[in-house]
């Protein structure tokens, strides 16, 4: 297990849709451990594989002690029409948060590191987290969901952030065959 550098806004991996996981091996288990350790170290409530430079459909979450885990190849659907509106942030845009509308309740299905089916049902913060992380896997950032005025404010805040324009971390290539999915 190792804490990995988190990719920041501007890195192309954050706006590229991730590939489905097809191989369930030790490398995948290590990826999930690295995601969890990096997320907790940051600290955050969720982290998607593209945020550490791996373009695979995997994310971890830790909303509270009873709502923690991971989901691979997730499919999410809203439960009902009720929405929530509240500040949302992102580890790839450190220190910034903007009001973002999300569905109040969701059900996400996918598999675990062993390829076994799992379902995550969540409301409020867990629902927001799941939607946010699945967006990452689709190459969508939460600021893409803001209205025009809020997005303009977000872009201004990004330009003024101390981390804006920093050189992305160097990434050591995987010694394993990754079919071009790890960066």
Beta strands, then each sheet from edge to edge (+ up, - down):
strand 1: 46-48
strand 2: 58-64
strand 3: 67-78
strand 4: 83-89
strand 5: 97-103
strand 6: 105-111
strand 7: 117-123
sheet 1: 1+ 2- 3+ 6- 7+
sheet 2: 4+ 5-
end
